[in-house]
Amino acid sequence: MQKRTSSNSIKTRIISLFDEAQNLLYPTNKIKTTKYNVITFLPLSILFQFTTYSNIYFLLVAIILAIKKISPQDPTVALIPFIFVIIVGVLVELFEEIKKWRNDTNFNNSTTIKVNTSTNEESKVKWAELKVGDVIKVQKNETIPSDILIIKSSLTNHFCYMQTTNLDGESALKPRELITLLQNKLNPLNSNNKKINIDVSLLEGATIEIELPNANIYKCNGSLSLKNKEKSYIQIDNILLRGTTLKNTDYVYGV
């Protein structure tokens, strides 16, 4: 994986558009929020129960009661409720894992429109199949499937609007705009002066240098360099974040 370090010591990710082989070095868009799998669930979920002090305390009490020389009581008095608590804890973990697995499956199997950069054709793909460097199209009221750099908006002012309720709880729409370098380059017209599907051939050989994924949803720094050496800087205002919803805009294209 290529990484560069800028003058401010921030490591960056280098994305080469139209170079799928290099971009395969990066993780896919598939998400996994579950902590266990079928094999590890039982031992690890039981072990997890002993991360709480109360369960450790009752385990020690049960061990002491099991030593007949120092305890006159029957150890089952402590073991039965202790085992019951552990079983309940494991079942709670199981239900949580099933819920997470279902949510992951729903997100990963959701579909979006991907642009074939060779033929300029559009087709539906699953979110989990998206890779770094793919060009996708998101339509009005759809959820953004991954963090994307805007390269085309249906609005003539090159803006679009997203709702970030799922990220920060705010319902107010936030404006995002196309970077200046691309504002007048990706608006192909047909003979009737009507906009047609985006022509991404201009982006062939382009590279995006951007900071590594992080938890800061209010800041992003990077740059887009075209093959002809034209360059434009990228800020958070040029990015649509995964989980947000596109509003008041018919569609956007993004990388």
Buried (B, 14 or more C-beta within 10 A) or exposed (E): EEEEEEEEEEEBBBBBBBBEEBBEEBEBBEBEEBBBEEEEBEEEBBEBBEEEEEBEEBBEBBEEBBEEEEBEEEBEEBBEEBEEBBEEBBEEBBEEBEEBBEEBEEBBEEEBBBBEBEEBEBEEBBBBBBBBBBBBBBEBEBBBBBBBBBBBBBBEEBBBBBBBEEEEEEEEBBEBBBBEBBBEBBBBEEEEEEEEBBBBEBBEBBBBBBBEEEEEBEEBBBBBBBEEEEEBEBEBBBBBBBBBBBBBBEBBBBB
